[in-house]
Amino acid sequence: MSTETEEDLAAEYSRNLIIPSYDVGLGDTLKLGSAMRLAQETGEQHLDRLGVGFEDLRKKTGLVFFMVSARIRIFRFPTHREAVRIFTRPRGQNKAEYYRDFRFFGAGDKPLLSVMQVTVLADAQTHCVKRVRDLQGFGPDATGPVKPDELCRRIRLPEGLAPLGERRVFRSDLDANSHMNNAVYGDIVIDFLPPEARSTAREIEINFVNEVSEGDVLHICGGKSGGKFYLSGSTGAGVSFTASSLL
């Protein structure tokens, strides 16, 4: 018989997995986009246990969570068939933003990856951001403030970023909210980072600014400044995402 209390369930969730072949790429290591997908699914599993997974929350409240930022700290990407344990917990709130972190561990509890995920609560139909009190009574209590050194701040792009190419949004990129899934941006960031930045990146941040839909074309620009490589993706409607990689 389980001795876990509701408080225990809300505080932290973990799961074990074996890195599958379809989530690894060159070098036999986990891809960044796949790491973001694993974090996303782990968070959803935690919320499912609390009765506020995607479908339940939308049905009960008409609300959904939209990701607005992610910060990935890389110690080492796990390899194919490596046993990994992922821990997740709510980390608090900053104004309308909810913070949740994910920590990937290998054998001997060696740290592999750390992902900080920032979401906002929004109306499922209009996508208008809602206030924190609109979620009272649902899910884990994340109303405490986030520590200043853990905040994911807006990426300020340097001037003069050069055009790097285009990326069309395909139907397979979309999620249940009818826009490109946030984990796909992790794949795009890796695709457009220069080789030297790709191999040495130890921290990658992504701001998700505006949604894109099937058929949209992202115009990608990038450049190095102050020890970071910056990327931005824009459509005719404006900036869709910004990203930085600490070199």
C-alpha positions, 0 to 999 in steps of 0.5 A: 500500500502506497504511503504517498500523501497528496503533498508528496505527489504534488511536490515531485515526480520521477520516472525511469526510462531507457533512451530509445533509438528514435530519440538519438542522433549523430554521435549516438546521443539524445537529441535536444528536441527529444530531451525537451519532449521527454521533459514535456511528457514527464511533466504531463505524467505528473499533472495526470497523477494530480488530475490536471493533465492536458485533457482534464484541465481543458475539460474542467476549466477551458484552460491549457498551459503554454510554454513561453521559455526553456533553459537547458543546461547540458552536462552530458547528453545520454546515449542510446539504451542508457538508463535515465531517471528524470525528476520534475517538480514545480519551482514557483511562480513569477507574475503569470509564469509557472516554473517547473524543472526537470533533472536527468540523471544517469548511473550513480546519480550523475547529472546529465541534463537540467531543464527549466520550463516556464509556462503560462495559463491560457484560454484553450480557444482564444489563447489569452493568458489568464491569472494565477488565481484562475487555476486555484484548486487545480494541480500543485501549488506553485504560488511561491516566488521563483529565486532571482537566479533561477528566472528565465529572462527575455533574450536580448538579441544583438544587432546585425544577426545574419540570415542563415536560412528558412524553415517551413512549418509542416503538419508533422510539427503541430501539436494538439493546440494546432501550432508548432510544438515547442520541442521542435524549436530545440531541433531547429536550434541545433539545425542552425547552430554552427558546428563549433557551437553545437559541439560545445554548447553547455546552456541553451535558452529559448523564448517562445514568442509567437505561435506558428502554424502549418505553412508558415516559413521561419526566416532564421538569423543568427550570430555570435556576440559576447560568448554566446551564439544567438538565433531568431526565427521570424515570419511575416507576422513577427518574431516566433522564437529567440534563442541563445547558446552559451559557448 
